Each structure stands twice: as structure tokens, then as C-alpha cells.
Amino acid sequence: MTASSVASPLCTWLVAACMSASCEKENSLKPSVFQTPKRMSSWARRRRVVSKCNGGGDDFPRGLISAFCGSSIQGLMSSCLTFEPCEEYYSSKGLSSLAFFGDNGFSLFGSKTGPMTRRQKRMNRAVHSDNVMCMERQHEQCETIVLQHFNGRQLEESKWLWAVFDHLTVMEMPQYYVTEPHFPCDNSLHCNFIQLKCGKAMAVAVQPAKEVATKKKPHTKQRRVVVTGMGVVTPIGHDPDVFYNNLLEGVSGISEIEAFDCAHFPTRIAGEIKCFSTDGWVAPKLSKRADKFMLYMLTAGKKALADGGITKDAMGELNKARCGVLIGSAMGGMKVFNDAIEALRVSYKKMNPFCVPFATTNMGSAMLAMDLGWMGPNYSISTACATSNFCILNAANHIIRGEADMMLCGGSDAAIIPIGLGGFVACRALSQRNSDPTKASRPWDITRDGFVMGEGAGVLLLEELEHAKKRGANIYAEFLGGSFTCDAYHMTEPHPDGTGIVLCIEKALAQSGVAKEDVNYVNAHATSTLAGDLKEYQALVRCFGQNPELRVNSTKSMIGHLLGAAGAVEAVATVQAIRTGWVHPNINLENPEESVDTNVLVGPTKERLDIKVALSNSFGFGGHNSSILFAPYK
């Protein structure tokens, strides 16, 4: 009980020691903060919270209390007594032993305390009543004070000239500000240093005995990431093999819109999914409530798991804390939100209570994780039409950094509704070739007049190599890396020099350790817009123009632009090209732009290609650029 009564108030006192040799007597002392009653009373009011220390409140830092309780107080006092304060300390008018331990007159630095003036007694009573004490060492040449959280251990003698201070006092002192600690510390002492700075002059000078070498993490081989599963929902197939076979055959999924009456719109065509069922993949009740973008995502995600051999039995063997979901969306639940607005016109009581959560872009990833019980990294990224690539690269990075062993990643969008179609029409971004829908999407063709909206989802199952091998997974390809950049130029138009695209590709190559001459296949972003197609082509030629084996195609010529899902669906097409050794054609390329070399572009039929490294590009409104790289697994 006695030890506690002494240790408790000690938690809030500053025990300072300074060597008299560090002081130059010719420097005049400035008035201490404790010599100003007005300032002292203000300071005392601010520190009333420290009184919790005496009661042992839960919010008070326990480390400070335990540091000075019991037998540790003896070690603390003996350490303090090994340093003799300088004469300026004893001459300070604002300090006295009474402020330290009340009327007993006990001082850690001996009995060099003379008679106190009335002013000093009045100041000490104010300090003692509010349980506040601070010491200040005035000196123009001093700049720092080191405060140490003393965790119940006695420092080696002469290791440091040190000071002990209550953490709450440090944080609330108005004339101080805290900076990052930079003094070396012996880990065996379990001490934490805080550096404080203030104006010109105050401090206890410190001098380390020796530098302590910082421990470095042992070098480990970078974890490799592979693709072990794929799932798609697209206008030309809901299975990766069916989807890619239709691409190889040049089948177009562009047709007239049937989901709603669009007779009054100048664009009446899209890559619309005509037949889709969630049976066996999504619970019936959720299927009725959720937006289509979420249903596409859930279905494609579970199909990717099935394709990767993750059965119910295999799921039970996974460490679900190391499995995550990162599937994004550019537009989110537009139909759910639009329906809520229509209901609100009648009454808020008519609104779907799920309209807000089902409209947000993150909810698809969250719902899939809930269904699977996966507790690893889970969020979504929305960077317009570059969304999927951003999600894929970030998912791979979680695996590389050791934060996950398995990640479902990709994108999903379902914006073919009146508000979605009308919005892009207002942007004048869509093709109006309504009379011949299958010919509307024609990247690099001189007669192109805008992109064609599409819908769907694409999901990749990424996995750490050794984890995949251990469970006997079928490895489709290896993910090498990628990069992001921003044009920082215009909301919708690409940079006229293609600077952002070139930078993105070069950074992706550097990050992946891939030489330019090794890239011989590019699945381009090419959306069939006037400016975008040419700027990307010019950037590709600038980066890979010396490679005679380079082949470039655009999946959008057959399925349209799936917005936030485009990159993931095209990543599936890229992996399928690596698996099969076939690259799909560019359809509708009847009159290529004069500046485009047709020897670089894949022709109207599929072609054989032994892919060394494949690049997949995705760019989005806002100047978001992304490039990711895949290669055969070896």
C-alpha cells in the first residue's frame, strides 16, 4: 500500500537529470513556464485527467503504472541518484521538493533546497492540487528532450542520461510536439523513446553509449502467384471454355437490347446477356433482391472456385483466414438504386430496405466472402473501366506479401438499363450502328463510331504456387505482375502523347522483371473509340515495335465493353490464349486506320501463337491506366 501511494503520483512527475557540464553559465536563464501563475493555472486545468492515475483507471497507460510500482521504485530512485543535477537546476525558482512529494521535503536529488518564497509555495500548491508537474530545462543551445517509457527495468549505469515522463503529460503539453523516435534502444531493456521539440531551448541532453544494430528480416524468396481457376458470365458464354471457343470462332455477342424499350434512344444495341440463371449458385431469396451486377459476380466467383477444384471437401481443408475476395465494379448496383428512386417518388415506405447496401460496389465481394466464410483481405476497387486489372494486381500483391494464399479477384458490371444507356449516350461515347449490331464494335477500323456497352463478370482464382502444388491444383498460367499510372490529363480523353500508357507498360515490365522482347501477345483495351484505339496502338508500337512476333487483338470487338468487368474477362481470354496456343481474331477490322500496321494486329481469323509473355491493358475514365502480365507456368 505504501509503495502504491508513492508510485502512483510518481507516474505523473518528470524526473529530470542533467549534467552541469552541458550548461554554459554565461547564458542567462529565461523565465520558466512555472514562474507564470496564469500559465500554470491554465496548464493545471488541462491536466486534470491525469488524476485518474491515482484511481487506477482503465484508460490510464498501465505500462507507466507498472513501471514504478513495487520494487521497481527502488531501482528508479537509485538510478536517479547516480546523476548530480547542475547548479541551474537548484537555482530554478519554479521547482521544489514539496511539489514532488508534498510536505515531507523529500527530494530525489538531495537536500539542496532553500527557503521558499510565498510565491513559490502558492505555485506548488496549485501544481500539487491538480496532480500536475512538469520540469523545464532552459538553455538556448539545447534542442531536444528524450522521454523514456521505463517498463519496470533498470537501465545500465551511464547508458543514457534520461528522463521519465507521464505519456499523457507529453501528449497534452501545449509547448511541445511529438516527433518520431530515432534514438537507438537496447531491446533487452524494453524501452521506448519519444523525442520532443520546443521553440528554442529546453531539454535534457542525451548521449548514447553505442549504436545498437537494427535487426533485419531474413531475405526470403518472393512468393509466386499462379492462376488455378476462372469463371465468367458474358454475352457469348458462361463457361471459360465456351466463352473462349466462341471468341476463336469470331462469334459476336452484340445485339438489340431486349431488357427494356429503348426505341427513343439513339443507341439501341449492346452486349446484353440474354439467358442467365443463378440456380445452384445463388440462394433464391438473394436472387430476387440483389442487383444483377452482384448476381453475375457471385456466380462467376463460385464458378472460378469450381473450376479450380475447390469442392466442399477441399473448402474444409483451407485456412479461410488466408483466403480473400477482391472483386470490383465500376457502376455498382445501378438498377437497385434506380428502382429505389422510383419508389421514393411514391413514398419512402415503398423503398427496398436493401437498396443502399446492394447498390454499393463493395457488397458483391462481401456477400461472396460471407457465403464462403473467407476471412482474408476483402474489399473492392472502382477505377472505371480499369477496375478489374486494379483488383487482380492488388489481389496478387496480397499473396506476394504473404497476407493470403488464395484470392478471388476480378470485376462485374450490369449497366444496361435506361439510366446507364442514357448516361453514355449523353457522353456521345456509344456507337449508333443500330442496323447491324454485330458490326458495331470495330476497334482500329476507320469507320468506328464509338464503343458498345456490354455486361457480365470475370473472376480469376489466384493462388500462391506452393499452396497450389500442395493441393494438386491445375495451374493455367503464372501471374507475373503489373502496374498502374494516371494520365492526369482529362476525364474521358486519353493523353494526346500516350505518355501515361507508355509509362504504365514500362513500369509493369520493370516490376515483373520482363524484357520488352519477351512480350509477344497483347490483349488491348481497344474499345472502338476514335482517340483511344490509336493512342493505345501508338504506345504499344513505341514499347514493343521492334518485336516482329508481337500480336495484338481486342476482345471487345465481339462482346463489347463490359466496363468494370472488361479487364477480368479479357484476363480470362489472355490466360486461355496461353493455355490453348491460339489467339482470337479481331472481327470487323475491314478498313484499318492508315497509321496502323496490320502485321501487328491479329487478322479476321484465329492464329497460332506460342506465347512467351502476355500483356493485358485496361484504361478508365479519369485517366486510370493499368497493365498486367501473364506467362506460361514453367
LINHUTA-V143571 format. One record per residue. RES is the residue in three letters. D_LAST is the distance of its C-alpha to the last C-alpha in Angstrom with 2 decimals. Layout:
# LINHUTA-V143571
res=RES d_last=D_LAST
res=RES d_last=D_LAST
This chain:
# LINHUTA-V143571
res=MET d_last=70.40
res=THR d_last=71.74
res=ALA d_last=68.36
res=SER d_last=67.00
res=SER d_last=69.89
res=VAL d_last=69.27
res=ALA d_last=65.49
res=SER d_last=65.34
res=PRO d_last=67.19
res=LEU d_last=65.46
res=CYS d_last=62.15
res=THR d_last=63.46
res=TRP d_last=65.11
res=LEU d_last=63.74
res=VAL d_last=64.46
res=ALA d_last=64.41
res=ALA d_last=65.02
res=CYS d_last=65.40
res=MET d_last=66.56
res=SER d_last=69.84
res=ALA d_last=68.71
res=SER d_last=66.28
res=CYS d_last=69.16
res=GLU d_last=71.37
res=LYS d_last=74.88
res=GLU d_last=75.82
res=ASN d_last=73.47
res=SER d_last=75.38
res=LEU d_last=74.02
res=LYS d_last=73.23
res=PRO d_last=74.47
res=SER d_last=72.18
res=VAL d_last=70.88
res=PHE d_last=72.88
res=GLN d_last=76.08
res=THR d_last=75.97
res=PRO d_last=77.21
res=LYS d_last=76.02
res=ARG d_last=72.49
res=MET d_last=72.60
res=SER d_last=73.69
res=SER d_last=70.93
res=TRP d_last=68.40
res=ALA d_last=69.88
res=ARG d_last=69.59
res=ARG d_last=65.90
res=ARG d_last=65.27
res=ARG d_last=67.03
res=VAL d_last=63.72
res=VAL d_last=63.48
res=SER d_last=66.33
res=LYS d_last=63.77
res=CYS d_last=62.97
res=ASN d_last=66.31
res=GLY d_last=65.63
res=GLY d_last=62.14
res=GLY d_last=60.61
res=ASP d_last=57.05
res=ASP d_last=55.97
res=PHE d_last=57.11
res=PRO d_last=54.42
res=ARG d_last=54.73
res=GLY d_last=53.24
res=LEU d_last=56.28
res=ILE d_last=58.74
res=SER d_last=57.21
res=ALA d_last=57.01
res=PHE d_last=60.76
res=CYS d_last=62.06
res=GLY d_last=63.59
res=SER d_last=63.45
res=SER d_last=61.12
res=ILE d_last=64.12
res=GLN d_last=65.66
res=GLY d_last=62.64
res=LEU d_last=62.56
res=MET d_last=66.24
res=SER d_last=66.09
res=SER d_last=63.21
res=CYS d_last=65.20
res=LEU d_last=68.26
res=THR d_last=66.49
res=PHE d_last=66.68
res=GLU d_last=70.00
res=PRO d_last=70.24
res=CYS d_last=71.72
res=GLU d_last=75.22
res=GLU d_last=73.95
res=TYR d_last=72.45
res=TYR d_last=75.84
res=SER d_last=77.65
res=SER d_last=75.53
res=LYS d_last=78.00
res=GLY d_last=75.50
res=LEU d_last=74.40
res=SER d_last=76.26
res=SER d_last=75.71
res=LEU d_last=77.34
res=ALA d_last=74.46
res=PHE d_last=72.19
res=PHE d_last=73.94
res=GLY d_last=76.99
res=ASP d_last=80.51
res=ASN d_last=79.83
res=GLY d_last=79.39
res=PHE d_last=76.52
res=SER d_last=74.20
res=LEU d_last=71.07
res=PHE d_last=72.31
res=GLY d_last=75.79
res=SER d_last=79.14
res=LYS d_last=79.39
res=THR d_last=80.20
res=GLY d_last=83.58
res=PRO d_last=85.75
res=MET d_last=84.07
res=THR d_last=85.56
res=ARG d_last=86.17
res=ARG d_last=83.39
res=GLN d_last=80.91
res=LYS d_last=82.01
res=ARG d_last=81.63
res=MET d_last=78.10
res=ASN d_last=77.11
res=ARG d_last=78.45
res=ALA d_last=76.30
res=VAL d_last=73.21
res=HIS d_last=73.96
res=SER d_last=74.80
res=ASP d_last=71.45
res=ASN d_last=69.53
res=VAL d_last=68.10
res=MET d_last=68.01
res=CYS d_last=66.31
res=MET d_last=66.93
res=GLU d_last=66.63
res=ARG d_last=66.85
res=GLN d_last=68.18
res=HIS d_last=67.33
res=GLU d_last=66.44
res=GLN d_last=64.12
res=CYS d_last=62.07
res=GLU d_last=59.13
res=THR d_last=57.03
res=ILE d_last=57.59
res=VAL d_last=55.12
res=LEU d_last=55.45
res=GLN d_last=53.89
res=HIS d_last=53.10
res=PHE d_last=54.53
res=ASN d_last=52.81
res=GLY d_last=55.52
res=ARG d_last=54.88
res=GLN d_last=57.13
res=LEU d_last=55.79
res=GLU d_last=56.33
res=GLU d_last=59.56
res=SER d_last=59.27
res=LYS d_last=55.52
res=TRP d_last=56.13
res=LEU d_last=59.21
res=TRP d_last=58.38
res=ALA d_last=59.58
res=VAL d_last=59.12
res=PHE d_last=59.23
res=ASP d_last=58.90
res=HIS d_last=55.70
res=LEU d_last=57.63
res=THR d_last=60.17
res=VAL d_last=57.47
res=MET d_last=55.97
res=GLU d_last=59.40
res=MET d_last=61.15
res=PRO d_last=61.87
res=GLN d_last=62.06
res=TYR d_last=58.67
res=TYR d_last=55.12
res=VAL d_last=52.09
res=THR d_last=49.22
res=GLU d_last=46.00
res=PRO d_last=46.63
res=HIS d_last=45.80
res=PHE d_last=47.73
res=PRO d_last=45.93
res=CYS d_last=46.55
res=ASP d_last=46.38
res=ASN d_last=44.23
res=SER d_last=46.52
res=LEU d_last=49.35
res=HIS d_last=47.57
res=CYS d_last=49.17
res=ASN d_last=48.26
res=PHE d_last=49.75
res=ILE d_last=50.81
res=GLN d_last=52.04
res=LEU d_last=54.86
res=LYS d_last=56.48
res=CYS d_last=59.81
res=GLY d_last=61.92
res=LYS d_last=63.31
res=ALA d_last=64.21
res=MET d_last=63.67
res=ALA d_last=61.70
res=VAL d_last=61.48
res=ALA d_last=59.94
res=VAL d_last=57.09
res=GLN d_last=55.82
res=PRO d_last=52.82
res=ALA d_last=53.35
res=LYS d_last=49.85
res=GLU d_last=46.38
res=VAL d_last=44.04
res=ALA d_last=40.44
res=THR d_last=38.06
res=LYS d_last=35.35
res=LYS d_last=31.81
res=LYS d_last=28.87
res=PRO d_last=26.65
res=HIS d_last=23.49
res=THR d_last=20.48
res=LYS d_last=16.79
res=GLN d_last=15.85
res=ARG d_last=14.61
res=ARG d_last=11.40
res=VAL d_last=12.18
res=VAL d_last=10.63
res=VAL d_last=12.71
res=THR d_last=14.02
res=GLY d_last=17.30
res=MET d_last=19.39
res=GLY d_last=23.13
res=VAL d_last=25.46
res=VAL d_last=29.18
res=THR d_last=30.01
res=PRO d_last=32.88
res=ILE d_last=30.99
res=GLY d_last=29.44
res=HIS d_last=28.65
res=ASP d_last=25.57
res=PRO d_last=22.16
res=ASP d_last=22.21
res=VAL d_last=25.90
res=PHE d_last=25.52
res=TYR d_last=22.88
res=ASN d_last=24.72
res=ASN d_last=27.83
res=LEU d_last=26.16
res=LEU d_last=25.09
res=GLU d_last=28.68
res=GLY d_last=30.18
res=VAL d_last=32.04
res=SER d_last=33.80
res=GLY d_last=34.51
res=ILE d_last=37.31
res=SER d_last=40.78
res=GLU d_last=44.09
res=ILE d_last=44.22
res=GLU d_last=45.80
res=ALA d_last=45.52
res=PHE d_last=48.64
res=ASP d_last=51.34
res=CYS d_last=50.24
res=ALA d_last=52.96
res=HIS d_last=54.29
res=PHE d_last=50.95
res=PRO d_last=50.20
res=THR d_last=46.62
res=ARG d_last=46.45
res=ILE d_last=42.93
res=ALA d_last=39.55
res=GLY d_last=36.22
res=GLU d_last=37.90
res=ILE d_last=36.52
res=LYS d_last=39.23
res=CYS d_last=38.26
res=PHE d_last=36.68
res=SER d_last=37.23
res=THR d_last=36.27
res=ASP d_last=37.44
res=GLY d_last=35.35
res=TRP d_last=33.44
res=VAL d_last=36.19
res=ALA d_last=39.55
res=PRO d_last=42.45
res=LYS d_last=44.47
res=LEU d_last=41.69
res=SER d_last=41.05
res=LYS d_last=44.67
res=ARG d_last=44.69
res=ALA d_last=41.37
res=ASP d_last=40.52
res=LYS d_last=38.23
res=PHE d_last=35.60
res=MET d_last=35.32
res=LEU d_last=35.34
res=TYR d_last=32.54
res=MET d_last=30.50
res=LEU d_last=31.26
res=THR d_last=30.50
res=ALA d_last=27.17
res=GLY d_last=26.15
res=LYS d_last=27.10
res=LYS d_last=25.45
res=ALA d_last=22.12
res=LEU d_last=22.73
res=ALA d_last=23.68
res=ASP d_last=20.65
res=GLY d_last=18.50
res=GLY d_last=20.50
res=ILE d_last=22.76
res=THR d_last=25.94
res=LYS d_last=29.18
res=ASP d_last=28.46
res=ALA d_last=24.99
res=MET d_last=26.66
res=GLY d_last=29.13
res=GLU d_last=26.57
res=LEU d_last=25.04
res=ASN d_last=26.40
res=LYS d_last=27.83
res=ALA d_last=28.77
res=ARG d_last=25.10
res=CYS d_last=24.44
res=GLY d_last=25.58
res=VAL d_last=26.39
res=LEU d_last=26.40
res=ILE d_last=27.50
res=GLY d_last=29.95
res=SER d_last=32.57
res=ALA d_last=34.42
res=MET d_last=37.67
res=GLY d_last=37.76
res=GLY d_last=40.37
res=MET d_last=42.62
res=LYS d_last=44.42
res=VAL d_last=45.25
res=PHE d_last=46.62
res=ASN d_last=48.51
res=ASP d_last=50.06
res=ALA d_last=51.19
res=ILE d_last=52.94
res=GLU d_last=54.73
res=ALA d_last=55.81
res=LEU d_last=57.07
res=ARG d_last=59.45
res=VAL d_last=61.26
res=SER d_last=60.84
res=TYR d_last=58.32
res=LYS d_last=59.06
res=LYS d_last=57.34
res=MET d_last=54.03
res=ASN d_last=50.96
res=PRO d_last=50.55
res=PHE d_last=46.77
res=CYS d_last=46.93
res=VAL d_last=45.88
res=PRO d_last=42.94
res=PHE d_last=41.61
res=ALA d_last=41.86
res=THR d_last=39.80
res=THR d_last=36.19
res=ASN d_last=34.98
res=MET d_last=36.51
res=GLY d_last=33.81
res=SER d_last=31.23
res=ALA d_last=34.01
res=MET d_last=35.08
res=LEU d_last=31.61
res=ALA d_last=31.19
res=MET d_last=34.67
res=ASP d_last=33.88
res=LEU d_last=30.75
res=GLY d_last=32.21
res=TRP d_last=29.31
res=MET d_last=30.78
res=GLY d_last=28.04
res=PRO d_last=28.00
res=ASN d_last=29.86
res=TYR d_last=31.24
res=SER d_last=30.99
res=ILE d_last=30.81
res=SER d_last=32.96
res=THR d_last=32.47
res=ALA d_last=33.83
res=CYS d_last=31.40
res=ALA d_last=28.64
res=THR d_last=28.76
res=SER d_last=25.54
res=ASN d_last=23.32
res=PHE d_last=25.26
res=CYS d_last=24.72
res=ILE d_last=20.95
res=LEU d_last=20.54
res=ASN d_last=23.08
res=ALA d_last=21.57
res=ALA d_last=18.22
res=ASN d_last=20.38
res=HIS d_last=22.13
res=ILE d_last=18.98
res=ILE d_last=18.00
res=ARG d_last=21.63
res=GLY d_last=21.64
res=GLU d_last=24.19
res=ALA d_last=22.34
res=ASP d_last=19.56
res=MET d_last=19.67
res=MET d_last=21.12
res=LEU d_last=22.46
res=CYS d_last=22.80
res=GLY d_last=24.10
res=GLY d_last=27.58
res=SER d_last=30.60
res=ASP d_last=33.85
res=ALA d_last=36.90
res=ALA d_last=39.41
res=ILE d_last=41.00
res=ILE d_last=44.41
res=PRO d_last=47.60
res=ILE d_last=47.12
res=GLY d_last=43.51
res=LEU d_last=44.41
res=GLY d_last=47.60
res=GLY d_last=45.91
res=PHE d_last=43.50
res=VAL d_last=46.40
res=ALA d_last=48.42
res=CYS d_last=45.67
res=ARG d_last=45.98
res=ALA d_last=42.24
res=LEU d_last=42.13
res=SER d_last=42.48
res=GLN d_last=45.83
res=ARG d_last=45.00
res=ASN d_last=46.40
res=SER d_last=47.69
res=ASP d_last=44.29
res=PRO d_last=41.67
res=THR d_last=38.72
res=LYS d_last=39.35
res=ALA d_last=39.73
res=SER d_last=36.24
res=ARG d_last=35.64
res=PRO d_last=33.44
res=TRP d_last=34.44
res=ASP d_last=37.34
res=ILE d_last=40.67
res=THR d_last=42.43
res=ARG d_last=40.25
res=ASP d_last=42.45
res=GLY d_last=40.32
res=PHE d_last=37.52
res=VAL d_last=37.75
res=MET d_last=37.33
res=GLY d_last=34.88
res=GLU d_last=34.16
res=GLY d_last=31.52
res=ALA d_last=28.61
res=GLY d_last=24.85
res=VAL d_last=22.91
res=LEU d_last=19.29
res=LEU d_last=18.39
res=LEU d_last=16.25
res=GLU d_last=15.30
res=GLU d_last=14.35
res=LEU d_last=11.11
res=GLU d_last=13.23
res=HIS d_last=15.86
res=ALA d_last=13.82
res=LYS d_last=12.62
res=LYS d_last=16.25
res=ARG d_last=17.73
res=GLY d_last=15.46
res=ALA d_last=14.48
res=ASN d_last=12.82
res=ILE d_last=9.90
res=TYR d_last=10.53
res=ALA d_last=8.71
res=GLU d_last=8.32
res=PHE d_last=11.71
res=LEU d_last=12.09
res=GLY d_last=15.89
res=GLY d_last=19.13
res=SER d_last=22.82
res=PHE d_last=26.37
res=THR d_last=29.57
res=CYS d_last=33.06
res=ASP d_last=35.19
res=ALA d_last=38.31
res=TYR d_last=40.30
res=HIS d_last=41.36
res=MET d_last=40.99
res=THR d_last=39.81
res=GLU d_last=39.60
res=PRO d_last=36.67
res=HIS d_last=37.47
res=PRO d_last=39.17
res=ASP d_last=37.10
res=GLY d_last=33.75
res=THR d_last=33.48
res=GLY d_last=31.81
res=ILE d_last=29.09
res=VAL d_last=28.30
res=LEU d_last=28.31
res=CYS d_last=25.99
res=ILE d_last=23.35
res=GLU d_last=23.73
res=LYS d_last=23.53
res=ALA d_last=20.35
res=LEU d_last=18.72
res=ALA d_last=20.25
res=GLN d_last=19.31
res=SER d_last=15.60
res=GLY d_last=15.72
res=VAL d_last=14.92
res=ALA d_last=17.16
res=LYS d_last=19.33
res=GLU d_last=18.58
res=ASP d_last=14.87
res=VAL d_last=16.10
res=ASN d_last=17.16
res=TYR d_last=17.82
res=VAL d_last=20.17
res=ASN d_last=21.52
res=ALA d_last=24.82
res=HIS d_last=27.31
res=ALA d_last=30.05
res=THR d_last=32.71
res=SER d_last=35.36
res=THR d_last=37.59
res=LEU d_last=39.55
res=ALA d_last=38.45
res=GLY d_last=34.99
res=ASP d_last=33.38
res=LEU d_last=34.67
res=LYS d_last=33.87
res=GLU d_last=30.21
res=TYR d_last=30.03
res=GLN d_last=31.77
res=ALA d_last=29.42
res=LEU d_last=26.36
res=VAL d_last=28.10
res=ARG d_last=29.05
res=CYS d_last=25.49
res=PHE d_last=23.67
res=GLY d_last=26.69
res=GLN d_last=25.84
res=ASN d_last=22.66
res=PRO d_last=23.94
res=GLU d_last=20.82
res=LEU d_last=21.18
res=ARG d_last=21.98
res=VAL d_last=23.62
res=ASN d_last=24.94
res=SER d_last=26.69
res=THR d_last=26.34
res=LYS d_last=29.78
res=SER d_last=31.50
res=MET d_last=31.31
res=ILE d_last=31.40
res=GLY d_last=33.24
res=HIS d_last=32.59
res=LEU d_last=31.67
res=LEU d_last=32.58
res=GLY d_last=30.83
res=ALA d_last=28.56
res=ALA d_last=27.54
res=GLY d_last=24.47
res=ALA d_last=23.01
res=VAL d_last=23.78
res=GLU d_last=22.31
res=ALA d_last=19.10
res=VAL d_last=18.96
res=ALA d_last=19.69
res=THR d_last=16.92
res=VAL d_last=14.27
res=GLN d_last=16.07
res=ALA d_last=15.95
res=ILE d_last=12.16
res=ARG d_last=12.37
res=THR d_last=15.36
res=GLY d_last=15.12
res=TRP d_last=18.61
res=VAL d_last=20.17
res=HIS d_last=23.51
res=PRO d_last=26.77
res=ASN d_last=29.11
res=ILE d_last=32.27
res=ASN d_last=35.74
res=LEU d_last=34.92
res=GLU d_last=38.17
res=ASN d_last=39.64
res=PRO d_last=37.01
res=GLU d_last=38.25
res=GLU d_last=39.56
res=SER d_last=37.38
res=VAL d_last=34.17
res=ASP d_last=32.40
res=THR d_last=31.58
res=ASN d_last=29.17
res=VAL d_last=26.80
res=LEU d_last=27.36
res=VAL d_last=26.12
res=GLY d_last=29.25
res=PRO d_last=31.07
res=THR d_last=28.73
res=LYS d_last=25.03
res=GLU d_last=22.95
res=ARG d_last=19.95
res=LEU d_last=17.21
res=ASP d_last=13.78
res=ILE d_last=12.60
res=LYS d_last=10.85
res=VAL d_last=12.01
res=ALA d_last=14.57
res=LEU d_last=17.60
res=SER d_last=19.98
res=ASN d_last=23.49
res=SER d_last=26.27
res=PHE d_last=29.73
res=GLY d_last=32.72
res=PHE d_last=36.46
res=GLY d_last=37.35
res=GLY d_last=35.07
res=HIS d_last=31.91
res=ASN d_last=28.81
res=SER d_last=25.21
res=SER d_last=21.87
res=ILE d_last=18.43
res=LEU d_last=14.98
res=PHE d_last=11.92
res=ALA d_last=8.73
res=PRO d_last=6.25
res=TYR d_last=3.79
res=LYS d_last=0.00
